[in-house]
């Protein structure tokens, strides 16, 4: 018999709208799942059971569905403000911080009828390969609790994979929804920057960071994005997105790259990716090809470091002794950069973007691994080498995802088929900016026809 907690967000919303299930029933079932599993997995920093019950009562009293997510329980990554609900940003410095208002993405989710069960775990300020901090964690992988869930949306990925919520919010700077999705066998979307507006973003024209979602089906990701998309006057990126909903005629053309020509990727990941591509070949024409990504790793390092130093430099000066070594390293990496360093990085970023655009004149989609390594033990805080080859910095293992962040193309991540004893592994499906509808349409085909879909963990 199918449990309420096994339903997708789309199925749950449909059942509630038809009166087959109440919002309160859905909330209580998922709260019970959290109570049963979260002591072991540590996906949530904060659970707001009473707030969720009050919201469910409002939904159940409404004469008609409030919105497309009416009565659906969700989790919000604890980097994002929730009015009246503790938001720690993964830091003990903010353990008692309660924002006065919601971030826009949270407000739109509430207006769509979603019910927030709580805040999902993240490393301090989102900096960290393992999803842990001084408040909570490590957030453990539901397929093997000794292993990491990935950072920095690891709490959201685990909550979805374990059935604690059918849908969870995440954020993605260099791969923070895609890596946990890959490690925890769930789907994710990193949309075109600006598709989900961020009117509070200090650097309004920057497109490295975006909101995103994690779920167990493509339909759920599309449902969540439709509820939260749309321009906002205070986000300059949101005004310039042109949607491209044209269907692909015939067999799609897919550019295949295991590493963009520059990213360090483990041998076992390359083998898993090759097997996934063999499946793709059943429904698409594959061409080994990559944009020219020369200098991409150095470019991302520079831009990331500059942004972090700009956003958190004052915090480092005022409260250094209270910050974790990981946060200190991340902030200090940008303190010695010059304006010339920054602008040279922007120049190279532009060239890489144009190379991506040129590739998409010959291909409908591009596919790449969604992580460069498979999940590792929670006790190992950073990936410092791949296949014995040392990495220059602790973020270089993310190159296979952060190269896409660099150019701002939308990315759908799906779990790849795997053997019984194999760890989860995901693939990135990349499309040109504005083509989320095309991504979702193709994602549904490979989800349903090729079984690139979630499998329940053995909990």
Legacy VTK file of the C-alpha trace (Angstrom):
# vtk DataFile Version 3.0
C-alpha trace
ASCII
DATASET POLYDATA
POINTS 459 float
0.000 0.000 0.000
1.325 3.453 -0.951
2.012 5.714 2.043
1.068 9.398 1.981
4.797 10.085 2.318
5.506 8.172 -0.897
3.289 10.444 -2.983
4.936 13.092 -5.120
3.986 16.727 -4.590
1.883 16.641 -7.765
0.033 13.509 -6.631
-0.467 14.934 -3.155
-1.808 18.261 -4.426
-4.207 16.402 -6.719
-5.459 14.141 -3.905
-6.040 17.104 -1.584
-7.823 19.114 -4.294
-10.154 16.157 -4.940
-10.950 15.791 -1.254
-9.360 12.351 -1.061
-6.965 13.591 1.598
-6.937 16.609 3.902
-4.041 19.033 4.265
-3.900 18.098 7.950
-3.574 14.413 7.028
-0.655 15.227 4.735
1.058 17.367 7.365
0.651 14.805 10.144
1.970 11.973 7.977
5.103 13.905 7.070
5.673 15.160 10.626
5.495 11.525 11.765
8.083 10.558 9.126
10.368 13.355 10.349
9.962 12.214 13.951
10.792 8.661 12.902
13.860 9.364 10.758
15.377 12.744 11.452
17.203 11.776 14.627
19.235 9.449 12.421
19.520 11.640 9.318
19.551 15.251 10.626
17.885 16.786 7.587
16.089 19.536 9.542
17.548 22.296 11.692
14.085 23.485 12.754
10.692 21.770 12.574
7.638 24.019 12.898
4.952 21.460 13.679
2.435 23.880 15.175
2.872 26.428 12.400
2.365 23.680 9.827
-0.790 22.498 11.554
-2.212 26.029 11.603
-1.464 26.418 7.901
-3.135 23.068 7.205
-6.282 24.196 9.014
-6.423 27.295 6.797
-6.050 25.147 3.698
-8.739 22.734 4.808
-11.138 25.572 5.617
-10.679 27.220 2.214
-13.645 26.775 -0.178
-11.277 26.044 -3.076
-7.561 25.276 -3.481
-5.439 28.292 -2.546
-2.970 27.552 -5.329
-1.188 24.764 -7.211
0.649 23.568 -4.081
-2.437 23.669 -1.845
-1.754 21.657 1.312
1.604 20.251 0.143
4.251 20.012 2.912
7.655 21.432 1.948
11.053 22.223 3.440
12.960 25.499 3.059
16.747 25.581 3.066
17.973 27.403 6.145
19.907 29.968 4.116
16.603 31.592 3.103
14.484 33.881 5.281
11.162 32.659 6.633
9.163 35.321 8.454
8.455 34.345 12.058
10.458 31.108 11.771
14.057 30.747 12.942
16.585 31.148 10.124
20.161 30.399 11.169
22.026 30.430 7.822
23.707 27.310 9.239
25.609 29.462 11.739
25.652 29.469 15.522
25.955 33.257 15.262
22.311 33.291 14.127
20.909 30.451 16.266
18.133 32.746 17.595
17.553 34.825 14.455
13.901 35.157 13.450
13.386 37.220 10.267
10.589 39.768 10.176
9.503 38.691 6.687
9.770 36.017 4.024
12.176 35.960 1.142
10.177 36.376 -2.075
10.514 32.698 -3.039
9.070 31.686 0.339
6.233 34.190 0.027
5.344 32.814 -3.411
5.388 29.243 -2.126
3.032 30.194 0.685
0.718 31.978 -1.768
0.675 28.799 -3.863
-0.680 26.945 -0.824
2.493 25.136 0.265
2.866 24.350 3.973
6.334 24.853 5.461
7.244 22.014 7.833
10.634 23.450 8.725
14.116 24.565 7.725
16.549 22.094 6.171
20.184 21.833 7.137
23.081 23.524 5.364
26.771 24.151 6.137
27.562 27.515 7.734
26.521 30.182 5.188
26.434 27.384 2.606
30.230 26.905 2.651
31.147 23.254 2.943
31.319 19.946 1.125
29.698 18.081 4.041
26.284 19.272 5.236
27.134 20.036 8.866
27.559 23.000 11.200
27.741 23.813 14.910
23.954 23.543 15.222
23.089 20.394 13.314
24.527 17.543 11.355
26.129 15.916 9.668
23.086 15.376 7.480
23.464 11.721 6.612
22.909 10.067 3.262
19.741 7.944 3.443
21.310 5.261 1.235
24.267 4.902 3.628
24.206 7.076 6.771
27.989 6.840 7.072
28.274 8.906 3.886
27.694 12.574 3.134
24.500 13.966 1.644
26.544 16.661 -0.121
26.546 20.423 0.274
25.070 22.774 0.578
21.391 21.755 0.085
22.015 18.384 1.704
19.198 18.763 4.217
16.682 19.373 1.449
17.942 16.429 -0.612
17.715 14.019 2.321
14.292 15.296 3.398
12.937 14.593 -0.093
14.705 11.257 -0.577
13.533 9.954 2.807
9.930 11.039 2.300
9.965 13.700 5.020
8.634 16.141 2.418
7.777 15.589 -1.253
9.365 18.880 -2.298
12.116 21.097 -0.892
13.659 24.443 -1.692
17.399 24.803 -2.230
19.949 27.312 -3.418
22.727 26.720 -5.922
25.923 28.740 -6.335
28.407 26.172 -7.621
26.349 22.993 -7.525
24.503 23.128 -4.224
21.245 21.584 -5.436
22.855 19.350 -8.053
25.510 17.624 -5.938
23.094 16.636 -3.106
20.535 15.544 -5.707
23.163 13.297 -7.283
24.232 11.863 -3.916
20.669 11.262 -2.661
18.972 9.931 -5.827
16.536 12.812 -6.314
15.807 15.292 -9.095
16.669 18.985 -8.995
16.325 22.145 -11.040
18.711 25.069 -11.138
16.723 27.485 -13.352
17.914 30.360 -15.478
19.122 33.063 -13.046
16.259 35.502 -12.485
13.556 32.940 -13.287
12.943 32.886 -9.526
13.629 36.503 -8.567
15.939 37.434 -5.683
15.041 41.064 -4.965
17.247 41.129 -1.839
20.400 39.989 -3.659
23.105 42.618 -2.955
24.672 42.259 -6.421
21.597 42.515 -8.594
23.228 41.644 -11.918
25.154 38.622 -10.675
23.913 35.246 -11.871
26.122 32.791 -9.981
23.577 32.054 -7.239
19.992 30.957 -7.810
17.089 29.436 -5.930
16.133 25.926 -7.001
14.145 22.862 -5.980
14.630 19.192 -5.175
11.905 16.575 -5.649
11.261 12.976 -6.612
9.798 13.742 -10.048
10.164 16.149 -12.947
6.499 17.115 -12.670
7.099 18.338 -9.113
10.017 20.511 -10.161
7.958 22.090 -12.924
5.057 22.655 -10.525
7.294 24.391 -7.987
8.998 26.548 -10.590
5.661 27.621 -12.069
4.531 28.712 -8.604
7.638 30.808 -7.948
8.620 32.135 -11.363
7.842 35.572 -12.735
9.621 38.894 -12.763
10.095 41.308 -9.882
10.982 44.962 -10.342
13.784 44.768 -7.767
15.647 41.933 -9.506
17.143 43.211 -12.777
17.874 39.669 -13.991
14.228 38.667 -13.770
13.087 41.182 -16.371
15.251 39.904 -19.201
14.292 36.223 -19.394
12.665 35.184 -22.645
11.005 31.781 -22.402
11.559 29.375 -25.281
8.827 26.746 -25.205
9.401 25.306 -28.682
9.239 21.513 -28.777
12.117 19.458 -30.135
11.257 17.937 -33.515
12.371 14.335 -33.953
15.245 12.804 -32.028
17.010 15.402 -29.903
20.683 16.135 -30.496
22.747 15.873 -27.314
26.284 17.098 -26.763
27.982 14.738 -24.312
30.882 15.751 -22.067
32.188 13.959 -18.977
34.244 16.938 -17.815
33.885 20.054 -20.069
37.486 19.389 -21.046
38.876 20.778 -17.777
37.015 19.431 -14.719
38.590 16.735 -12.546
36.231 13.737 -12.581
36.780 10.366 -10.895
37.175 7.205 -12.957
34.159 5.532 -11.367
32.011 8.566 -12.197
33.234 8.540 -15.799
32.225 4.882 -16.051
28.780 5.538 -14.584
28.320 8.495 -16.930
29.278 6.393 -19.962
26.646 3.823 -18.972
24.035 6.565 -18.609
24.886 7.873 -22.069
24.349 4.411 -23.537
20.782 4.680 -22.275
20.388 8.149 -23.781
21.452 6.779 -27.163
18.187 4.822 -27.324
16.171 8.022 -27.791
18.644 10.697 -28.887
21.573 11.343 -31.206
24.729 11.794 -29.105
27.774 13.809 -30.106
30.894 14.017 -27.909
31.380 17.781 -27.663
32.115 20.513 -25.161
32.285 24.296 -25.154
35.756 25.806 -24.824
36.050 26.016 -21.026
39.742 26.851 -20.838
40.343 28.976 -17.750
36.879 28.252 -16.333
38.143 26.871 -13.023
40.349 29.874 -12.332
37.552 32.205 -13.458
35.013 30.718 -11.069
37.509 30.717 -8.189
38.117 34.438 -8.712
34.485 35.490 -9.033
33.345 33.323 -6.138
36.115 34.565 -3.862
35.418 38.195 -4.716
31.707 37.846 -4.000
32.221 36.044 -0.710
34.780 38.586 0.509
32.424 41.406 -0.444
29.438 39.822 1.331
31.158 38.466 4.435
34.349 40.492 4.862
32.927 42.621 7.672
31.724 39.518 9.508
35.262 38.105 9.349
36.733 41.319 10.758
34.215 41.586 13.577
33.678 37.950 14.625
36.532 35.875 13.248
36.957 33.786 16.412
33.368 32.560 16.143
33.576 31.384 12.519
34.539 27.905 11.320
37.853 27.404 9.487
35.947 26.633 6.264
34.132 29.976 6.372
37.357 31.847 7.179
39.163 30.228 4.226
36.326 31.088 1.871
36.256 34.751 2.893
40.032 35.211 2.918
40.355 33.768 -0.590
38.949 37.009 -2.000
40.634 39.629 0.146
43.737 40.015 -2.042
42.030 40.233 -5.432
42.379 43.369 -7.527
39.858 45.028 -9.818
41.945 43.786 -12.740
41.699 40.216 -11.445
37.929 40.524 -11.244
37.465 42.090 -14.663
39.786 39.597 -16.341
37.644 36.842 -14.854
34.498 38.509 -16.212
36.144 38.744 -19.628
36.917 35.015 -19.635
33.434 34.239 -18.340
31.971 36.068 -21.322
34.060 34.035 -23.747
32.941 30.777 -22.119
29.297 31.884 -22.273
29.609 32.583 -26.002
31.219 29.183 -26.538
28.234 27.563 -24.812
25.894 29.522 -27.046
27.784 28.403 -30.135
27.574 24.757 -29.096
23.797 25.054 -28.733
23.472 26.014 -32.374
24.393 22.356 -33.044
22.716 20.637 -30.087
19.385 20.717 -28.280
20.808 19.678 -24.908
24.130 18.987 -23.257
24.638 16.263 -20.651
27.389 15.934 -18.052
27.833 14.240 -14.664
26.071 15.972 -11.763
29.021 15.314 -9.440
32.694 14.578 -9.990
32.846 11.977 -7.215
30.517 9.569 -5.435
29.486 10.199 -1.809
32.329 9.942 0.725
32.388 9.436 4.535
31.014 12.242 6.699
34.265 12.350 8.668
36.139 13.685 5.613
35.347 17.400 5.481
36.740 18.220 2.021
37.603 16.583 -1.286
41.326 17.256 -1.593
42.185 14.709 -4.312
40.446 12.715 -7.030
41.892 9.323 -8.006
45.033 10.241 -6.076
45.600 13.508 -7.947
45.644 16.483 -5.526
43.262 19.366 -6.153
44.573 22.918 -5.961
41.658 24.195 -3.840
38.811 22.585 -1.838
36.184 23.757 -4.355
37.766 22.290 -7.487
35.821 19.027 -7.161
32.725 21.103 -8.016
34.057 22.209 -11.401
31.736 19.869 -13.307
28.777 21.812 -11.850
30.178 25.303 -11.263
31.147 25.700 -14.919
27.423 25.724 -15.710
26.776 28.226 -12.884
29.412 30.441 -14.450
27.386 30.904 -17.645
23.876 30.806 -16.170
22.304 28.043 -18.252
19.380 26.126 -16.684
20.127 22.594 -15.479
17.878 19.643 -14.679
19.477 16.876 -12.613
18.049 13.352 -12.649
19.143 10.116 -10.950
20.797 7.666 -13.330
19.815 3.972 -13.376
22.049 1.912 -11.062
22.689 -1.555 -9.795
21.465 -2.799 -6.427
24.826 -2.239 -4.731
25.729 0.999 -6.501
25.584 4.394 -4.807
23.309 7.067 -6.295
24.668 9.087 -9.198
23.007 11.857 -11.190
23.372 13.494 -14.571
23.021 17.144 -15.545
20.843 18.016 -18.532
21.645 21.528 -19.696
19.658 23.801 -22.034
19.993 27.403 -23.225
18.672 30.196 -20.968
14.877 30.396 -20.885
14.361 26.786 -21.984
13.083 25.241 -18.745
9.900 23.964 -20.397
11.992 22.121 -22.957
14.152 20.671 -20.175
11.122 19.407 -18.283
9.564 17.868 -21.396
12.757 15.973 -22.190
13.259 15.090 -18.534
9.855 13.434 -18.404
10.760 11.260 -21.391
13.976 9.931 -19.892
12.400 9.649 -16.442
9.573 7.488 -17.730
11.082 5.677 -20.716
14.668 5.205 -19.500
14.053 4.969 -15.710
16.165 7.973 -14.779
14.071 8.211 -11.633
14.176 8.155 -7.859
14.424 4.897 -5.916
13.431 4.734 -2.259
16.278 4.407 0.236
16.365 1.308 2.467
15.087 3.025 5.619
LINES 1 460
459 0 1 2 3 4 5 6 7 8 9 10 11 12 13 14 15 16 17 18 19 20 21 22 23 24 25 26 27 28 29 30 31 32 33 34 35 36 37 38 39 40 41 42 43 44 45 46 47 48 49 50 51 52 53 54 55 56 57 58 59 60 61 62 63 64 65 66 67 68 69 70 71 72 73 74 75 76 77 78 79 80 81 82 83 84 85 86 87 88 89 90 91 92 93 94 95 96 97 98 99 100 101 102 103 104 105 106 107 108 109 110 111 112 113 114 115 116 117 118 119 120 121 122 123 124 125 126 127 128 129 130 131 132 133 134 135 136 137 138 139 140 141 142 143 144 145 146 147 148 149 150 151 152 153 154 155 156 157 158 159 160 161 162 163 164 165 166 167 168 169 170 171 172 173 174 175 176 177 178 179 180 181 182 183 184 185 186 187 188 189 190 191 192 193 194 195 196 197 198 199 200 201 202 203 204 205 206 207 208 209 210 211 212 213 214 215 216 217 218 219 220 221 222 223 224 225 226 227 228 229 230 231 232 233 234 235 236 237 238 239 240 241 242 243 244 245 246 247 248 249 250 251 252 253 254 255 256 257 258 259 260 261 262 263 264 265 266 267 268 269 270 271 272 273 274 275 276 277 278 279 280 281 282 283 284 285 286 287 288 289 290 291 292 293 294 295 296 297 298 299 300 301 302 303 304 305 306 307 308 309 310 311 312 313 314 315 316 317 318 319 320 321 322 323 324 325 326 327 328 329 330 331 332 333 334 335 336 337 338 339 340 341 342 343 344 345 346 347 348 349 350 351 352 353 354 355 356 357 358 359 360 361 362 363 364 365 366 367 368 369 370 371 372 373 374 375 376 377 378 379 380 381 382 383 384 385 386 387 388 389 390 391 392 393 394 395 396 397 398 399 400 401 402 403 404 405 406 407 408 409 410 411 412 413 414 415 416 417 418 419 420 421 422 423 424 425 426 427 428 429 430 431 432 433 434 435 436 437 438 439 440 441 442 443 444 445 446 447 448 449 450 451 452 453 454 455 456 457 458
